[in-house]
Amino acid sequence: LCGGASPEGDARSLLRRLMRERAGSTLKAWIAHFDRGMSGQCDALGFRAAMKALKHADAVEDLWEKLDEEKLDEITLDIIDPEAAKLWLSFRKWCGAAFDSPRDMIRQIRRAAEVDPSVEALSAQDFVRGVLACGWEGGSAEELFEALDTEDEQCLRQRDLRWIDVEVRRREAKLAARQRFVRERQAKVAAKLMCQRARADFKDFLRRQFGYIYHAWRRVLDPEGAMCLQKVELFKSCRQLNWKGDVRALWRALDFDNSGSTALEELDPLTAQQLAHLRERAVALFGAKPSAALWVAIDRRRARKLSWQQFAHELSQLGFPGRLKLLARMLDWEGKKFVTEDDIRFFDRWKPPEWLVARPNADAAEQMKTLLKQRYGHYLKAWRSAMDKDNSNTCNWHEFVHAAQVARFSGDIAGAWLHFDQEVCGSITFEDLDPGFHAVLMQFKQWCIEEFGGVRAAFKTIDADGSNELTYKEFRLALREYGFPGDAAKLFASLDQSNEKRLQYKEIQFLDSWDLPAECGTTGDDGLDAESSADTFGRVDGHSASTLLDYRTPNPGPGAYELPSGFGAAPVMPTARHGGAWSFTGRDQSPHWLRASATVGPGHYFPPRGGGTEVPERRRAPCWSFRGGPSERFQGGPFDAVRGAEPLPGPGAYEAKAAAFRGPQFSMGHRWLLTLHPAQRATTSVMAAFPLAGAAPVMAPRRLKSCHHH
């Protein structure tokens, strides 16, 4: 055997052949001779005894040395026969989940095979038919029976199934760990998804209200043109916009680097990139503060304003690249249909990051990766030590520059950054640095979540002695016993950043903070942002079918009302603008308010009786009653004659019925004009809707009659 077993592969193949010849299968030989204690491993002493039982004692020590490649003084079945090891592990896990004890397994299998369950033994026929009926889908039921029948009695008894107790205890330990940590993990995932959805919803809201995200940035978020936004400013802007989303989650999504401020490149990086390229060209032609000189160069007629087409034409004459017409429309954030010098004055104050105007540089990225590996020995250690100290699996631009300085990289840092950040999202992850090992880590984390509920729960379960550390031998054996499908040796070597041959919990706890690809998937925001920004830099020109059905108007009209809050009360902030307020006053019971209709329109349309042309002599003004009963007033009025008739022209057939309610009646009217703060006056759209008011009405103190509400 040993003569042709100099390569390890030959040693394994020859040992498999010996086990099949002497025992019938490798699995049966393993259970009967190598792993009699059902521990899942075989040491050197047990190997010698097994080879003696197989009646082969020649060169046993040499064969052991070739099988124990890692010098762990133990071997497992997957070293000898990986396929048999996979089958055996799957069957053990299935039995641990399906049965509670050896006796329970025998009874359930016999009951499923439709034989007497009181007999505590299983024949080959009953075993094969019973396990299939109980749900086993792994196949090879005959081979499993032969392997478990180590005494060749043609039946299985409880002593042959004692390993089920071990599997049941493992399953209970996993379930207990999963219950402790699954809620905590779900809460973290829900919080991250809430931030992503808040950011996507806010950007979609800005597009609907302003068209371009940059218009919203300049008109509301950053009217001073500082190109930077603080937390308090964002909260005030969201209140002014009447955005109903989670503002705190939005801030956490925008300020993902915890810098205390956010910028346009964090809200809409592609739009910021286009503006930065425009500014870079202007700086190259006219100096560090180019707005004044640039405007003199393009405003040759001294008109102090340029239409979109003129602005784009003049820039193209100066050699500016890009889609200049779209840039002109975007720079006109006030909607004037032309561009002025004030629209480009922010070029003098804005200091965009270098990566906004750089080009991807693959050579620079490889040079930086080489320097990081030389300094730290492994990409994961470099990532955690220099680029991601908060274990968020994200590295922003400032952290990347710091890592380059630590690695003493003096090349094109911005180009290397853009090579990693190919989607221009403003941050990179470990996957961008080392995709191969990132996949191994995600496989390990996914396995920990499925088996134990999380990485911390998996470590505490595997660490049976409670020492808070695992040797390579313990780590590898535990992962094999619990069924980890990946490369345990490569995983341990990469996680052991201190090279102590021991793995502590603090070296793997960071994985609980990382997101799985399924958890950190976008909510549609990034794709929409990339597509719209690439075409129109943040504006959505087309409308989907659902958008066409969503008809809205900024003021009261036939569409949905979207007035800012202010109904019935003054705003909390005295200087904030609001959309108006109304008062409910007691209605005078005198008939002077009854009047005839002068015109025909949506507000006073009266179908004639019987198809005639006469108009009712008078009509009653709209009134509201706060009660829950159906309206029954005006019975036998002018509308009763047209009930059931053909539809008539107009917004709809009016069948208004007043209630028989005889209590107090109220009219809703606009409040009287009061002197307001200039910032509290109504906007142009509100004044156009209420020409008699002249200004946004406020709450006027008056005595109101009591009324019943629904």
C-alpha positions in Angstrom: 0.0 0.0 0.0 2.7 2.5 1.0 4.9 1.7 -2.0 2.7 3.7 -4.4 1.4 6.2 -1.9 4.1 8.8 -2.0 1.7 11.6 -3.1 -1.1 12.3 -0.6 -3.7 11.7 -3.3 -2.4 8.2 -3.9 -2.5 7.4 -0.2 -6.1 8.4 0.0 -7.2 6.5 -3.0 -5.4 3.4 -1.8 -6.9 3.6 1.7 -10.4 4.0 0.2 -9.8 0.9 -1.9 -8.7 -1.0 1.2 -11.7 0.1 3.2 -14.1 -0.9 0.5 -12.5 -4.3 0.0 -12.4 -5.2 3.7 -15.7 -3.5 4.9 -17.8 -3.0 1.8 -17.7 0.8 1.9 -15.6 3.6 3.3 -18.5 4.9 5.4 -19.0 1.5 7.1 -15.3 1.0 7.7 -15.0 4.5 9.2 -17.9 4.0 11.6 -16.9 0.4 12.5 -13.2 0.9 12.9 -11.9 4.4 12.7 -14.6 6.4 14.6 -16.0 4.0 17.1 -16.7 6.8 19.6 -18.7 8.8 17.0 -16.6 11.9 17.7 -16.0 12.6 14.0 -12.3 12.2 14.1 -9.6 9.5 14.4 -6.2 10.0 16.2 -3.0 8.2 15.5 -3.7 5.4 18.1 -7.2 4.8 16.7 -5.7 4.7 13.2 -3.3 2.0 14.1 -6.1 -0.1 15.7 -8.3 0.4 12.6 -5.6 -0.7 10.2 -5.0 -3.7 12.4 -8.7 -4.5 12.3 -8.6 -4.2 8.5 -5.7 -6.7 8.6 -3.1 -4.3 7.2 -0.1 -3.5 9.4 2.6 -2.6 6.8 4.0 0.9 6.8 1.1 2.3 8.9 3.2 5.1 10.2 4.2 6.3 6.8 0.6 6.2 5.7 -0.5 8.2 8.7 2.1 10.9 8.0 0.8 11.3 4.5 -2.8 11.6 5.6 -2.1 14.0 8.5 -0.8 16.8 6.3 -1.5 19.6 8.8 0.1 17.8 11.7 -3.0 18.0 13.9 -2.6 14.4 15.1 -6.1 13.5 13.8 -7.8 12.8 10.6 -11.5 13.0 9.5 -13.6 11.2 7.0 -13.6 14.1 4.5 -9.8 13.6 4.1 -10.3 10.0 3.0 -13.6 10.2 1.1 -15.3 13.7 0.8 -18.4 12.3 -0.9 -19.0 9.7 1.9 -18.3 12.4 4.5 -20.9 14.7 2.9 -23.5 12.0 2.9 -22.9 11.0 6.5 -23.0 14.6 7.7 -26.3 15.3 5.9 -27.9 12.2 7.3 -26.8 13.0 10.9 -28.1 16.5 10.7 -31.4 15.3 9.3 -31.8 12.7 12.0 -31.0 15.2 14.7 -33.7 17.5 13.4 -36.3 14.8 12.8 -36.0 12.5 15.9 -35.5 13.0 19.6 -33.7 9.8 20.5 -32.7 6.4 19.1 -35.9 4.9 20.4 -37.9 7.7 18.8 -36.2 7.2 15.5 -37.0 3.5 15.4 -40.6 4.0 16.3 -41.2 6.8 13.8 -39.4 4.9 11.0 -41.4 1.7 11.7 -44.7 3.7 11.8 -43.8 5.4 8.5 -43.0 2.0 7.0 -46.5 0.7 8.3 -45.1 -2.0 10.5 -45.5 -2.6 14.2 -43.9 0.3 16.0 -43.5 -1.5 19.3 -40.6 -3.7 18.0 -37.4 -1.9 18.7 -35.4 -3.0 15.7 -35.2 -2.0 12.0 -34.7 -4.4 9.1 -33.1 -3.2 5.9 -36.5 -3.0 4.1 -38.2 -1.2 6.9 -35.3 1.3 7.2 -35.2 2.2 3.5 -39.0 2.5 3.2 -39.3 4.4 6.5 -36.6 7.0 6.1 -38.0 7.9 2.6 -41.5 8.2 4.1 -40.1 10.4 6.9 -38.7 12.9 4.4 -35.1 11.9 3.8 -34.1 13.1 0.3 -30.3 12.5 0.3 -30.5 9.1 -1.3 -28.2 6.1 -0.7 -30.5 4.7 2.0 -29.2 1.1 1.4 -25.6 2.3 1.8 -26.5 4.1 5.1 -28.2 0.9 6.5 -25.1 -1.2 5.7 -22.8 1.4 7.2 -24.8 1.6 10.5 -25.1 -2.2 10.7 -21.6 -2.6 12.0 -22.2 -6.1 13.5 -23.8 -7.4 10.3 -27.0 -8.5 12.1 -29.2 -7.3 9.2 -31.1 -5.1 11.6 -30.5 -1.8 13.6 -31.0 -1.5 17.3 -30.7 1.5 19.7 -27.0 0.8 20.4 -26.3 1.3 16.6 -28.0 4.7 16.7 -26.5 6.2 19.9 -25.0 9.1 17.9 -28.4 10.6 17.5 -28.2 11.9 21.1 -25.1 13.9 20.2 -26.9 15.4 17.1 -30.0 16.3 19.2 -27.8 18.1 21.8 -26.1 20.1 19.0 -29.4 21.0 17.5 -30.7 22.2 20.8 -27.6 24.3 21.4 -27.9 25.9 18.0 -31.6 26.7 18.5 -30.9 28.3 21.9 -28.1 30.4 20.5 -30.3 31.4 17.5 -33.2 32.5 19.7 -30.9 34.7 21.8 -29.3 36.6 18.9 -31.8 36.5 16.0 -33.9 39.4 17.4 -30.9 41.6 17.9 -29.7 40.9 14.3 -33.1 41.5 12.9 -33.2 44.9 14.6 -29.9 45.9 13.1 -30.9 44.9 9.7 -34.2 46.7 9.9 -32.4 49.9 11.0 -30.1 49.8 8.1 -32.9 49.1 5.6 -34.8 52.0 7.1 -31.9 54.3 6.4 -31.7 53.1 2.8 -35.4 53.5 2.3 -35.5 57.0 3.9 -32.7 58.1 1.5 -34.4 56.7 -1.5 -37.8 58.1 -0.6 -36.3 61.6 0.1 -34.5 61.7 -3.3 -37.7 60.6 -5.0 -39.6 63.3 -3.1 -37.1 65.9 -4.3 -37.4 64.8 -7.9 -41.1 65.0 -7.8 -41.1 68.5 -6.2 -38.2 70.1 -8.0 -37.3 68.0 -11.0 -33.5 68.2 -10.4 -32.0 67.2 -7.0 -29.6 70.1 -7.4 -32.5 72.5 -7.6 -33.8 71.2 -4.3 -30.3 71.4 -2.9 -29.9 75.1 -3.8 -33.5 76.3 -3.2 -34.1 74.6 0.1 -31.3 72.5 1.5 -28.4 74.9 0.8 -29.6 78.3 -0.3 -26.4 80.0 0.6 -24.4 77.8 -1.8 -21.9 76.5 0.8 -22.2 73.0 -0.7 -22.3 71.6 2.8 -25.3 70.7 5.1 -25.4 70.3 8.9 -27.8 68.1 10.8 -30.0 71.0 12.1 -30.2 72.5 8.6 -31.4 69.2 7.2 -34.1 68.8 9.9 -35.4 72.4 9.2 -35.4 71.8 5.5 -37.4 68.6 5.8 -39.9 70.4 8.0 -40.2 73.3 5.5 -40.7 70.8 2.6 -43.3 68.9 4.7 -41.5 65.6 4.0 -43.2 62.9 6.1 -40.3 60.4 6.2 -37.9 59.5 9.1 -35.6 62.5 9.2 -33.2 60.8 11.7 -32.8 57.7 9.5 -32.2 60.0 6.5 -29.4 61.8 8.4 -27.8 58.5 9.3 -27.9 57.4 5.6 -26.4 60.7 4.4 -23.8 61.1 7.1 -22.6 57.5 6.9 -19.0 58.6 7.8 -20.1 60.3 11.0 -18.4 63.5 10.1 -21.3 65.7 11.4 -22.1 67.1 8.0 -23.1 66.0 4.6 -22.5 67.3 1.1 -24.0 67.1 -2.4 -21.7 64.2 -3.3 -23.2 62.2 -0.5 -26.8 62.9 -1.6 -26.2 62.7 -5.4 -22.6 61.8 -6.3 -23.1 61.7 -10.0 -24.5 65.2 -10.2 -21.7 66.5 -7.9 -19.2 64.8 -10.3 -20.6 66.6 -13.3 -20.5 70.0 -11.5 -17.0 69.3 -10.3 -15.7 68.6 -13.9 -17.3 71.9 -15.0 -15.6 73.8 -12.1 -12.3 72.1 -12.8 -12.3 73.3 -16.4 -13.2 76.8 -15.2 -10.4 76.8 -12.7 -7.9 75.7 -15.3 -8.9 78.6 -17.5 -9.6 81.5 -15.1 -7.9 80.7 -11.8 -9.0 79.5 -8.3 -12.0 81.8 -8.2 -13.3 81.6 -11.7 -16.9 82.7 -11.6 -16.5 86.4 -12.4 -13.9 85.9 -15.2 -15.9 83.0 -16.6 -19.0 85.1 -16.8 -17.2 88.0 -18.5 -15.9 85.5 -21.1 -19.3 84.0 -21.9 -21.5 87.1 -21.5 -20.0 88.9 -24.5 -23.1 91.1 -25.0 -23.2 92.2 -21.4 -26.8 91.1 -21.1 -26.3 89.8 -17.6 -28.2 86.7 -18.4 -27.9 83.9 -20.9 -30.5 81.5 -22.1 -29.9 77.8 -21.7 -28.9 77.5 -25.4 -26.6 80.6 -25.3 -24.9 79.4 -22.1 -24.2 76.0 -23.5 -23.0 77.5 -26.8 -20.6 79.9 -25.1 -19.1 77.1 -22.9 -18.6 74.8 -25.9 -16.7 77.7 -27.6 -14.3 77.7 -24.6 -13.8 73.9 -24.8 -15.9 72.8 -21.9 -16.8 69.1 -22.2 -20.0 67.3 -21.2 -23.7 67.7 -21.9 -23.8 71.5 -21.5 -27.5 72.0 -22.3 -28.4 69.8 -19.4 -25.9 71.5 -17.2 -27.4 74.9 -18.1 -30.9 73.7 -17.2 -29.6 72.3 -13.9 -27.7 75.5 -13.0 -30.9 77.4 -13.4 -32.1 76.3 -10.0 -34.6 79.2 -9.6 -36.5 78.3 -12.8 -35.8 81.6 -14.6 -35.3 80.0 -18.0 -31.9 81.6 -18.1 -28.5 81.6 -16.3 -26.9 84.5 -14.5 -23.6 85.0 -12.8 -25.1 84.3 -9.4 -25.9 80.7 -10.5 -22.1 79.9 -11.0 -20.8 82.0 -8.1 -20.6 78.9 -5.9 -17.6 77.8 -7.9 -15.5 80.3 -5.8 -16.5 78.7 -2.5 -16.8 75.1 -3.3 -13.8 72.8 -2.7 -14.9 69.4 -4.2 -13.0 66.3 -3.2 -10.2 65.2 -5.6 -12.0 62.0 -6.6 -14.9 64.0 -8.2 -12.6 65.2 -11.0 -10.2 62.2 -11.3 -10.2 59.3 -13.7 -10.0 55.6 -12.6 -6.4 54.3 -12.5 -6.0 50.6 -12.3 -2.2 50.7 -12.0 -2.4 53.0 -9.1 -4.9 50.8 -7.4 -2.7 47.7 -7.8 0.3 49.6 -6.5 -1.6 50.6 -3.4 -2.8 47.1 -2.8 0.8 45.8 -3.0 2.0 48.3 -0.4 -0.9 47.5 1.9 -0.1 43.8 1.7 3.6 44.3 2.3 2.9 46.4 5.4 0.1 44.3 6.9 0.6 40.8 5.4 -3.1 40.4 4.5 -5.8 42.5 2.9 -8.2 41.9 5.8 -5.7 43.1 8.3 -4.9 46.2 6.2 -8.7 46.9 5.8 -9.5 46.6 9.5 -6.3 48.4 10.7 -6.1 51.3 8.3 -9.3 51.7 6.3 -12.2 50.5 8.4 -11.5 51.1 12.0 -15.2 51.3 13.0 -16.0 47.8 11.5 -18.7 49.2 9.3 -17.3 47.6 6.1 -17.3 51.0 4.5 -14.3 53.3 3.8 -14.9 56.9 2.8 -12.5 59.2 1.0 -10.8 60.6 4.0 -10.1 57.1 5.5 -8.8 56.0 2.1 -6.4 59.0 2.0 -5.2 58.2 5.5 -4.6 54.5 4.6 -2.6 55.6 1.5 -0.4 57.8 3.7 0.2 55.0 6.2 1.2 52.7 3.3 3.4 55.4 2.0 1.7 55.5 -1.3 2.4 58.7 -3.2 0.8 57.9 -6.6 -2.6 58.8 -8.0 -4.7 58.3 -4.9 -7.9 59.7 -6.4 -7.5 57.5 -9.5 -7.0 54.4 -7.2 -10.1 55.4 -5.3 -12.2 55.7 -8.4 -10.9 52.3 -9.6 -12.3 50.7 -6.4 -15.5 53.0 -6.3 -16.6 52.1 -9.8 -20.3 52.9 -9.0 -19.4 56.4 -7.7 -21.3 55.9 -4.5 -18.9 57.8 -2.3 -17.6 54.8 -0.3 -15.9 51.4 -0.9 -16.2 48.1 0.9 -13.8 45.2 1.5 -15.3 43.4 -1.6 -13.8 46.2 -3.8 -10.4 45.5 -2.2 -10.4 41.7 -2.2 -13.5 40.1 -3.8 -12.3 36.5 -3.4 -11.8 36.5 0.3 -14.8 38.7 0.8 -16.9 35.9 -0.7 -15.3 33.4 1.8 -16.2 35.7 4.7 -19.7 36.2 3.5 -20.1 32.4 3.1 -18.9 31.9 6.7 -21.3 34.6 8.0 -24.2 33.2 6.1 -23.5 29.8 7.5 -23.2 31.2 11.1 -26.6 32.9 10.7 -28.3 29.9 9.3 -26.9 27.5 11.9 -26.6 29.7 15.1 -28.2 33.1 14.4 -25.0 35.1 14.1 -21.2 35.0 14.3 -21.1 35.7 18.0 -23.6 32.9 18.8 -21.6 30.5 16.6 -18.3 31.3 18.5 -19.9 30.9 21.9 -21.4 27.6 20.8 -18.2 26.2 19.3 -16.1 27.4 22.2 -17.2 24.5 24.5 -14.6 25.2 27.3 -15.5 28.9 27.5 -11.9 30.0 27.0 -12.9 32.7 24.6 -10.4 31.4 22.0 -10.1 28.6 19.6 -7.1 26.7 18.4 -6.9 25.8 14.8 -7.6 22.2 15.7 -10.8 23.1 17.6 -11.9 25.6 14.9 -11.4 23.1 12.1 -13.0 20.2 13.9 -16.0 22.3 15.0 -16.6 23.6 11.5 -16.5 20.1 10.1 -18.9 18.7 12.7 -21.4 21.5 12.2 -21.1 21.2 8.4 -19.3 24.3 7.2 -18.8 23.8 3.4 -15.9 26.3 2.9 -12.1 26.1 3.3 -11.6 26.2 7.1 -7.8 26.4 6.8 -7.9 29.5 4.6 -10.5 31.1 6.7 -8.6 30.6 10.0 -5.3 31.8 8.5 -7.0 35.0 7.3 -8.9 35.7 10.5 -5.8 35.0 12.7 -4.4 38.5 12.2 -1.9 38.2 15.1 -0.5 34.9 13.8 -0.7 33.3 17.2 -2.4 30.1 15.9 -5.3 31.0 18.1 -8.5 32.7 17.2 -10.1 35.0 19.7 -13.7 36.4 19.5 -12.5 40.0 19.1 -10.9 38.9 15.8 -14.2 37.7 14.2 -16.8 39.9 15.9 -16.6 42.5 13.2 -18.5 40.2 10.9 -21.7 40.8 12.8 -21.5 44.4 11.8 -21.0 43.6 8.1 -24.0 43.3 5.8 -24.8 40.3 3.6 -25.3 41.1 -0.1 -29.0 40.3 0.3 -29.3 42.6 3.4 -27.5 45.6 1.9 -29.3 45.3 -1.5 -30.5 48.6 -2.7 -34.1 49.7 -2.6 -34.1 51.0 -6.1 -32.5 54.3 -5.2 -29.0 53.7 -6.5 -30.1 52.4 -9.8 -32.6 55.1 -10.3 -30.1 57.7 -9.2 -27.4 56.4 -11.6 -29.7 56.2 -14.5 -31.3 59.6 -14.1 -28.1 61.3 -13.1 -26.3 59.9 -16.1 -29.0 61.3 -18.4 -30.2 64.4 -16.7 -28.0 64.7 -13.6 -30.7 63.9 -11.1 -33.9 64.7 -13.0 -36.6 62.2 -14.1 -38.0 63.3 -17.5 -40.2 60.3 -18.1 -43.1 59.2 -16.1 -44.2 55.7 -15.4 -47.8 54.6 -15.7 -48.3 54.9 -11.9 -47.0 58.5 -12.1 -49.4 59.4 -14.8 -52.3 58.3 -12.6 -50.9 60.3 -9.6 -52.3 63.7 -10.4 -51.3 66.4 -7.9 -51.6 70.2 -7.7 -49.7 72.4 -5.3 -52.8 74.4 -4.4 -56.5 73.5 -4.0 -57.8 72.2 -7.3 -59.0 69.1 -9.0 -55.9 67.1 -7.9 -54.8 65.9 -4.6 -54.2 68.7 -2.1 -50.6 69.0 -0.9 -50.7 72.1 1.2 -48.2 72.4 3.9 -49.5 71.9 7.4 -51.1 74.9 9.0 -54.8 74.2 9.1 -56.5 75.5 12.2 -53.3 76.6 14.1 -50.4 78.9 13.7 -47.1 77.3 12.8 -44.7 76.3 15.6 -41.9 78.4 14.0 -43.2 82.0 13.7 -41.1 82.8 10.6 -42.0 79.6 8.7 -44.3 79.8 5.7 -47.5 77.8 5.7 -50.3 77.2 3.2 -53.2 79.0 4.9 -55.9 78.4 7.5 -59.7 78.5 7.7 -62.3 79.3 10.3 -65.6 77.6 11.0 -68.1 80.3 12.0 -71.8 80.1 12.9 -74.0 80.5 9.9 -76.6 83.3 9.8 -80.1 81.8 9.4 -81.4 84.8 7.5 -82.1 84.1 3.8 -79.8 86.9 2.4 -77.1 84.4 1.5 -79.5 82.5 -0.9 -78.7 83.7 -4.4 -79.3 82.6 -8.0 -76.5 81.1 -10.0 -75.0 83.5 -12.4 -72.8 81.1 -14.4 -72.5 77.4 -15.1 -69.3 75.7 -13.8 -68.0 72.9 -11.7 -69.0 74.7 -8.5 -72.6 75.5 -9.5 -73.9 73.2 -12.1 -77.6 72.4 -12.1 -79.0 70.0 -14.6 -82.4 71.2 -15.9 -85.6 69.4 -15.1 -86.8 67.0 -17.7 -84.3 68.2 -20.3 -85.6 71.8 -20.2 -83.5 75.0 -20.2 -84.9 76.7 -17.1 -82.4 77.4 -14.3 -83.4 77.2 -10.7 -84.2 80.6 -9.2 -81.8 80.2 -6.4 -79.3 77.8 -4.9 -78.0 77.2 -1.5 -74.3 77.8 -0.7 -72.2 74.8 0.4 -72.5 73.9 4.0 -71.0 71.2 6.2 -72.4 69.5 9.2 -70.2 67.6 11.6 -72.4 64.5 12.3 -72.4 60.9 11.4 -75.8 60.3 9.8 -76.6 60.4 6.1 -77.6 63.6 4.5 -81.3 63.9 3.8 -82.0 67.6 3.4 -83.5 69.2 0.2 -85.7 66.2 -0.5 -87.7 66.7 -3.6 -85.3 69.4 -4.8 -84.2 70.1 -8.4 -81.8 67.2 -8.5 -84.4 64.5 -7.8 -85.8 64.8 -11.3 -82.6 63.7 -13.0 -81.9 60.7 -10.8 -81.6 57.7 -13.0 -81.4 59.8 -16.2 -78.6 59.7 -18.7 -75.3 61.3 -17.6 -75.1 65.0 -18.3 -72.1 67.2 -19.3 -70.0 68.3 -16.4 -67.7 67.0 -13.7 -70.4 64.5 -12.7 -74.1 64.2 -11.9 -74.8 66.1 -8.8 -77.1 64.5 -6.4 -76.3 66.5 -3.3 -78.7 66.0 -0.4 -78.7 68.1 2.6 -79.2 66.6 6.0 -82.3 66.9 8.1 -80.0 68.2 10.8 -81.5 71.3 12.4 -78.7 72.2 14.8 -76.1 74.9 14.4 -74.7 75.3 10.8 -71.3 76.6 9.9 -69.5 78.0 6.9 -65.8 77.6 6.2 -64.3 80.8 4.9 -61.0 82.4 4.5 -59.8 84.4 7.5 -59.6 88.1 7.6 -56.3 89.7 6.6 -53.9 90.4 9.5 -50.4 91.9 9.5 -47.9 89.2 9.1 -44.2 88.8 9.3 -42.6 89.1 5.8 -41.3 85.5 5.9 -44.8 84.3 6.8 -46.6 85.7 3.8 -48.1 83.4 1.2 -46.2 82.4 -1.8 -47.2 83.4 -5.3 -49.1 80.2 -5.9 -51.1 80.6 -2.7 -51.9 84.2 -3.5 -53.1 83.2 -6.9 -55.4 80.6 -5.4 -56.8 83.1 -2.9 -56.8 86.6 -4.5 -59.0 88.1 -1.8 -56.8 87.2 1.0 -53.5 88.8 -0.2 -51.5 87.0 2.4 -51.4 83.7 4.2 -54.2 83.8 6.8 -53.4 83.0 10.4 -55.4 82.0 13.4 -57.6 84.9 14.5 -59.1 84.6 18.0 -62.9 84.3 17.8 -65.7 82.6 19.7 -66.7 79.4 17.9 -70.0 77.5 18.4 -69.7 74.0 19.5 -70.1 71.3 16.9 -70.1 67.6 16.6 -67.3 65.9 14.7 -67.3 62.6 12.9 
